[in-house]
Amino acid sequence: MLKSSLLRNSLKIGIAAFLTAAIAIWCERITFVWYSLMAVVFVVDDNDAQTMQAASARLLGTIAGGLITFVVHTILTGWIGVMVSFLLILPVLRVAGWQSASGVATLVSVMFLMIPTHVELNWDYVFNRSLDTLLGSVVALGVGLLLWPRNHHDQLEAIPLALRAELAAQVAAYQHWWGGTGARPQPLAPAQFTASLVQLEELLQQELQGPQGRTLRLEHWPQRQLLWHHLHQHWIQWERMVLLLPDQRSFMAAGDAGSDPFAASLASLACLLATGPGTSGLLAGSERLAQGAGAWSDPYGAASWRSLAVQLAQPQLLLLAIAEEWRPLQASLRSLNLIAASNAVRSRGMQPCRPRRPSGPAQAHRSQVHVPKPPLAPGAVGPC
């Protein structure tokens, strides 16, 4: 119901304008309802965070513009006073950090030309106009928070989760097909994948300009968006080449399934796409991949892919190209998992462990002792 954002915004503006006009007429304190209605039009937005920002900018701009214009119009009147007000408003708002209120402040300065004489432009007039704007902003905030509240930050989190689930289901279907227990899956529709990324980019650009911009940058959302675009490009190419592989795999009955590099690459993608609450789910896939890394010899090397090409009677370039497209997929997913894990750690307030400084010569000598790490098994890979 009411899935159209245009319809929701129209209803919000209509209800907020009706309530504002009703309150203004009922209290008989507001002389010009037009100021309150204009605040409603400026404040109402489909995003709750943008509504809060617009309301604060509207109110601060009205107060700053009214005060500066009042002081200037006590000395200068007419268009000369408006020009001088413009010269003072923008620097003052910039110093105060209220750049978002500059448009409203300059509009208020122009509207004061409607006053017949500058004598009527007094402190009461500035207070009344601020009160009018406050009424429209409060009503618009209440309507925006009560009727169809939407938080685009939650939508930003939902889009990557939906993409992860879709890719994980696709990889699982490939595993069943390659293992001989299912039919070959159809490649994901590029248009649907692209539409999700376009929606992600639009929401991110909108949120970066709002009050949540700093938080989103701390959570590395611009980098996550680029990683998803990079993953999207290589996924499409990877599936196109996988589509050229033959359906019949009876040769695996006589061969060793553990030496299959394509099955190993599918298993690694499935591990990297595994999600869960907190950091444990994101890193569980990399741990399982590291534990089973020694089950095959050189699973990601060119020799294994050439051997698979001989068994499939397919060109070696095709199998090597699949391997090369798999590498950026793994790298992108690993980076996304690490970013998500670091965000989870930061949100919990956990600090990384730091080694303590040695307190004496004995500890200092022991701290300089180099303990070699055990070598990885042939063909093993590190954590994702």
N, C-alpha and C positions, 0 to 999 in steps of 0.2 A: 504494500500500500504506500502510495506517495513515494515512489522510487525516483521520480524526476527531481533533480536538485533545483531546477527552475521553478517548479510548482511549490516546492517547500519554501524557497526564498520568497516567492510571491505571497504565500500565506503568512509567513513570518512578518513581512513588511506591512501587510494589511492589518493583521491583528495588533501589531505594535503601534501602528498609526492610530487605529481606533481607540486603543486603551489610552494613548497619550492625549488625544483630543478630549476624551471623556474626563480624564483626571484634570486637565487644564480648565475645562468648562466648570467642573464641579467645585474646584477649590477657589475659583475666581481670583486667583493670585497672579496668574500669568496673563499678560496683556496681549502679547503676540505669540499665538500658537505656532506660527510659521517656523520660528526658531527651534522649537521642540520637534516638530515634524521633520525638519531638515536634519536634525541630529539622528532621528530614527533611520532615515535613508542612508546616512553615512555609516552608521554603526552596525546595522544588521548585516550579518555575513553567514555563509554556510559553515564556516569553521569557527568553533568556539574560541580558539586562541586569537584568531583574527578579529573576532567581535570585541574581545577584551582590549586588544591593542587599539582598535578604532575608537572605542569609547573613551579610553584614556587620552588618545590624541585629540579627540574632539573637545573634551573638557579642558585639557591643558592649553590647546590652541585658542579656545574662546577666552580663557582667563588672561593669557599672555597678550593676545591681540587686543583685548579690551583695555587692559591696563596701559599698554604702550600707546595705543591710539588715543586714549583719554589724556595722557600726559602731553602728547604732541599737539592735540587739538586745543589745548588750553593756550597754546602759543600760535599755532598756524591752523588755518582752516582750508576747506576745499581740497582740490587735487594736490596742492602743495603739501598739505598735511599728510595725505595718503602716501605720497612718494617718500616723504621723510620717515613715515611709519614703516614702510617697506624696508628702508635702509637700516632701520634699527631692529626690526622684528627678527629677520633671519640670523644676524650675528648673535643676538641674545638667545634664541632657541638653540643655536649650535653650541654655544658655551654651556647652556643648561642640559644639553643632551636630549632635546625634544625635537629632533629634526622631523619626526613623523607628524608633528603638529603644525608644521610651517604652512601647509596648504590651508588649513582651517583658520589659522591666525591671520593670514593675508586676506582671506575672504571676509573675516570679521571686520578688518580695517576698511575694506571697500563698502561693506554694508552700513557703516556708520555715516556714510554720506547721505543716507536717507533721512537723517535727522535735520530738521529745518535750520536750527541754529546750534552753534557749539555750546551754548549755555545749557541746553538740555542734556548734553553729554557729561554727566557727572558720575560720582561713585555709585549712586543708586542705579543708574542705567547699566553700568558694567555688572553690578551684582544681579540685577534682574535677568540680563541676558545669560549670565552664567547659570542662574537657576533654571531658566528655560532649557538650556542645553543639558543640564544635569538630569532633568526630568525625562527628556527623550532618550538619553543614554541609559538611564537605569531601566526604563521600560524595555528598551531594545535588548539589554543584557538579560533581563528576566525572561523575555520571550525566547531568546536564542538558547538559553540554558534549559528551559522547560520543554520546548517543542523541538523534537527531532535533533537532540544534541549530537554532534559529530566531532570526533577527535581524529584528525588526520594522522597524528602520530601512531595511533593504534592501527590505522590503515597501512601505514608504512611498514609496520611489523608484520601485518597479515599477508601482504603481497609476497615477500620472500618466503614465508612459511608455506604458502600455497604452491609456489614454484618448486620448493624443495620436495614437497609431498608428491607433486606431479612427476618430477624427475626421478624420485625414488621408486615410484610405481612403474615408471617406464624401464628403469634399470632392472627391477625385479622381473618384469615381463621378458626382457632380453635374457636374463639368467635362466628362466624356465625354458625359453625357446632354445638357447644354446645347450642346455642340458637334456634336451629331448623330451621335456615334459609339458610343452605348450607350443602354441602356434607363434609364428613370427609376428611381433607387434608392429603396428603401423607407426611411422615416425610422427612425432608431435607436430601439430599444425604451427608453422612459423608465425602465422598471423596472430594466433592467440597468445603465443609467447611474446611477440613484439608488443601487442596491446597491453599486456601486464607491465612490461618494462616502460612503456610510454606513460602509463598511469603512475608508475613509481616515480618517474622523472618529474612529472607535473606536480605531484604532491610534494616531492622533495624541494623543488624550486620555490613552491609557495610557502612551505614551512621555513625554509632557510631565511626568507625575508621577514618572518614573524618573530614573536618573542621566544620561540623555541629554537631559533637558529643556532645559538651557541651550544645548546645541549646536543643538537643533531650533529654538529661538527665534532664535539667531544666523543660522540658515539661512532664517528668515522662513517657517517652516512654517504657523503660524496664518494669516498673510496669504495664503499659497498655497491653503490650504483654502477660505478665503472667496472667493478669485478663482475657484476651480473651481466652487463653488456658484453664483456669479454667472454663470459661463459656462454652467452646466447649465440654468439657468432660461431664459436668452435663446436658447440653442441649440434647446430644445424649441419655443419660440414661432416661431423663425425657420424651422425645418423645417415646421411646420404651415402657415405662409403660403406657403412655396415649393411645398408640395403642391398649392396652388390654381393654380399657373401652368400654361398649356396645354402639351401635349406637342409639338404641331406647331410647328416653327420654320423653315418654308421661307422666311419673309421675310428671314432672315439671308443668304440667297444673294445677294440684290440689295443688301443693306445693307452697312455697314462694320462688321466684327466688332470693330475696335478701339474703336468708340464705344459698346460694350455695357457699361453699368455693372454689370449682374449678373455677367457674365463677369469683369470687373475685380475685383469683390468676392470672387468665388471664387478668383481668382488670389492675392489678398492673404491670404486665409485659408490657402491652401495654402502660401504662403511662411512665414507665421507658425507653422504647424504643423510645418515642416521641422525635424528634430532631427539632432544629430550629436555627436561627441565634443568636449568642451570648449565654449568660447564660439563657435568658428567656425561650428559647425552651427546654433546657436541664432540667430546674427545673420546667417547667410547669407540667410535669407528676407527680412529687412528690407533688406539691401543690394540684392537683386534687385528688390524692390518699388520701392526708391528709384531704381534705374537706369532702370526702365521706366515711371516715373511720367508722363513727358511724351508717352506714346504716344497718349493720348486727351485730349479737352478736357472739363474739368469732370466727371471720371468719377463723383464721389461727390456731386455737387450735385443739387438737386431737379429741375433742368431736364432732366438726362439721364434720370432715372427717369420723369419725365412723358413724355418722348419714347418711352421703351421701352414705357410703358403704352399709348400710342397705337398703336405697331406691333403689340403683342400683343392689342389690342382688349380690354384689361382695365381695371378701375377704377384710377384713379390712386392712391387711398388704399391699395390693396393693395401696389403697388410702393413707395410711400413708406414703408409700414410695414415692408416687407422691408429697406429701406435703414436705417431707424431701429433695427431689431433687429440689423443687421450691425455697427453702430458699437460697442455694448458687447462684442460678440464680439471685434472687433479690439482694443479697449482691454484686455480681460481677457487675451488671448493675448500682447499686447505686454508687459503687466506681468509675466506669468509668465516670459516670455523674459528680461526684464531682471533679474528676481530670480535665475533660474538662471545667467545670465552673471555676475552679481556674486558668487554663491556659488562659481562656478568660479574666478574671479579671487582670491577670498579664500582658497580652499583651496590655491592655488599660491603664496600668500605674496606676491602682486604688489601693490604700492602704486600708487595713482594718481599720475600725474605732477603735480608742483607747479611753478608758475613761480618762477624764481629772482628774488630781490629785486635791483633795479638797483644796481650798485656805484658809479655816478657820475651827474653831471647829464645827460650825453649819453644814457646808457641810460635814465635816468628820463624824459627828454623823449620818447625813442622809444617807451617803454612806454605813454605816454599817447596816442599816435597811434591814432586809431580807424580800423580797416580795415573798410569795409562789406562785408557778405556778399553774394554774388551772389543775386539774387532767384530764387525757384523758378519753374518753368514753370507756366503756367496749369493748375490742377487737380492740380499735383504734391503729393505728401505726403512728409513727412519720414521718417526711419528708424522702424521699428516700435518 
